[in-house]
Amino acid sequence: MVSCRRSSINRPPTPSADEDEEKEPSLSEIINVKLVESGEKEKLMELLRERLVECGWRDEMKSLCRAYARKKGRNNVTVDDLIHVITPKGRASVPDAVKAELLQRIRSFLMSSTLR
């Protein structure tokens, strides 16, 4: 039986038994754990959703998905196809102001958590 790991935005992935147990967590892994444990990650995700809706990014991505589905034919498109085609465009089109705001919130969180 093949085991499969499922990722979640609320918890870091569980290491498999064959991974090196002595491996030190990376800085990004440590930050992710702190964000998840504190509940800050979910707050940041909600902020991101709000900002992307406000700036029209979400509507733009919907439009791209619809155009792709029309082009290929509705019955010939899978969710995986959409993810493969739209993800690079979506990441590249997130406004710099939104990225900067999230980065500042993460920095503030890290500064406040290290002072405790």
Secondary structure, DSSP 8 states (H G I E B T S, - for coil): -------BTTB-----TTS-TT----HHHHHHHHHHHHTHHHHHHHHHHHHHHHTTHHHHHHHHHHHHHHHH-GGG--HHHHHHHHHHHHHHTS-HHHHHHHHHHHHHHHHHHH--
